[in-house]
């Protein structure tokens, strides 16, 4: 299983992790849940204004989001004809991630890894809209982060 990332960065003035790290973290999340095919993911880093607009339009929340995920929901029969199955889009607002990491007392790189793993799990069908689903998703996040050498994000800060 491998992930190909289509990447776009509209936030040159804000620190973002190297693309290789992003790919490693997303790969780790998908391998941890036993995804087997090769996938493509669109990864975009956006300004707070765009993150806020997307969050308002798609989630009804009037603030910039740290990470948003948009599953491709690509038809299975078409996916089989492609080298890489489109999994969807992950949109991250680096300014929000940096602000959260500072406020929560988390290492910036660890918070970035958490956000990308969180986004990848959403693309794979995981959700946290109720307590049982949240527990399953958080368990996958924590295990993946710990396997990558990062602390449990729910105990830090």
C-alpha positions in Angstrom: 0.0 0.0 0.0 1.3 3.4 -1.0 -0.1 6.9 -1.0 0.6 9.4 -3.8 0.0 13.0 -2.7 -1.1 15.8 -4.9 0.2 18.8 -3.0 -0.7 22.5 -3.0 0.6 25.1 -0.5 -1.0 28.6 -0.3 0.7 29.4 3.0 4.4 30.2 2.2 4.8 32.4 5.2 3.8 29.8 7.8 5.9 26.7 8.7 4.6 23.4 7.3 6.2 20.0 7.6 8.1 18.6 4.6 6.0 16.7 2.1 7.9 13.5 2.9 6.7 13.7 6.5 3.2 14.3 5.5 3.2 11.3 3.2 4.8 9.1 5.9 2.1 10.1 8.5 -0.8 9.6 6.0 0.7 6.2 4.9 1.0 5.2 8.6 -2.6 6.0 9.3 -3.9 4.0 6.3 -1.6 1.0 7.0 -2.7 0.9 10.6 -6.3 0.3 9.5 -5.2 -2.3 7.0 -5.8 -0.3 3.8 -4.3 -2.4 1.0 -4.6 -0.6 -2.3 -2.5 2.3 -3.6 -4.2 5.6 -3.1 -3.9 9.2 -4.1 -4.7 12.0 -1.7 -5.0 15.7 -2.5 -3.3 17.7 0.3 -3.8 21.5 0.4 -2.5 24.0 2.9 -4.7 27.1 2.9 -5.0 30.5 4.5 -7.5 31.0 7.5 -10.0 32.8 5.2 -10.3 29.8 2.9 -10.4 27.4 5.8 -13.2 29.4 7.4 -15.2 29.6 4.1 -14.9 25.9 3.6 -15.8 25.1 7.2 -18.9 27.4 6.9 -20.0 26.0 3.6 -19.5 22.3 4.4 -19.9 22.0 8.1 -22.0 25.1 9.0 -19.3 26.4 11.4 -18.3 30.0 11.1 -14.5 29.7 12.0 -11.4 28.5 10.3 -10.9 24.8 10.8 -7.6 23.1 11.5 -8.2 20.2 9.1 -11.0 19.3 6.8 -11.5 16.1 4.9 -13.5 15.5 1.8 -13.8 11.8 0.8 -13.7 11.1 -2.9 -16.5 8.5 -2.8 -15.2 7.3 -6.1 -17.1 4.4 -7.6 -15.4 1.1 -6.9 -15.7 -0.1 -10.5 -13.9 3.0 -11.8 -11.3 2.9 -9.0 -10.2 -0.6 -10.1 -9.1 0.8 -13.5 -6.8 3.4 -12.0 -3.2 3.0 -10.8 -4.0 5.0 -7.6 -7.5 5.0 -6.1 -8.6 8.6 -5.3 -9.2 8.7 -1.5 -10.1 12.4 -1.3 -8.9 15.8 -0.2 -7.3 16.9 3.1 -7.3 20.7 3.6 -5.1 22.1 6.5 -4.8 25.6 7.8 -1.2 25.9 9.0 -2.0 29.1 11.0 -4.7 27.3 13.0 -2.6 24.2 13.6 0.3 26.4 14.9 -2.0 28.4 17.1 -3.6 25.3 18.6 -0.2 23.6 19.2 0.9 26.7 21.1 -2.3 27.1 23.1 -2.4 23.3 24.0 1.3 23.0 24.8 2.0 20.5 22.0 5.0 20.2 19.8 4.1 21.6 16.4 5.3 18.6 14.5 3.3 16.2 16.7 0.2 18.3 16.2 0.7 18.3 12.4 1.1 14.5 12.4 -2.1 14.2 14.4 -4.1 16.5 12.1 -2.9 14.6 9.0 -3.6 11.2 10.5 -7.0 12.5 11.7 -7.8 13.7 8.1 -6.7 10.4 6.5 -8.9 8.4 8.9 -11.9 10.6 7.9 -11.1 9.9 4.2 -11.2 6.2 5.1 -14.7 6.4 6.6 -14.0 7.0 10.3 -15.9 9.6 12.2 -16.3 11.1 15.7 -19.9 12.2 15.6 -20.8 10.1 18.6 -18.9 8.6 21.6 -18.4 5.0 20.3 -17.2 6.2 16.9 -14.9 8.8 18.5 -13.4 6.2 20.8 -12.5 4.0 17.8 -11.1 6.9 15.7 -9.1 8.3 18.7 -7.7 4.8 19.4 -6.4 4.6 15.8 -5.0 8.1 16.0 -3.2 7.4 19.3 -1.8 4.0 18.2 -0.5 5.5 14.9 1.0 8.5 16.5 2.7 6.4 19.2 4.1 4.0 16.5 5.6 7.1 14.9 7.2 8.2 18.2 4.7 11.0 19.0 2.8 11.3 22.4 -0.9 10.7 22.9 -2.4 14.0 21.8 -5.3 13.6 24.2 -3.0 13.5 27.2 -0.7 16.4 26.2 -1.3 20.0 27.0 
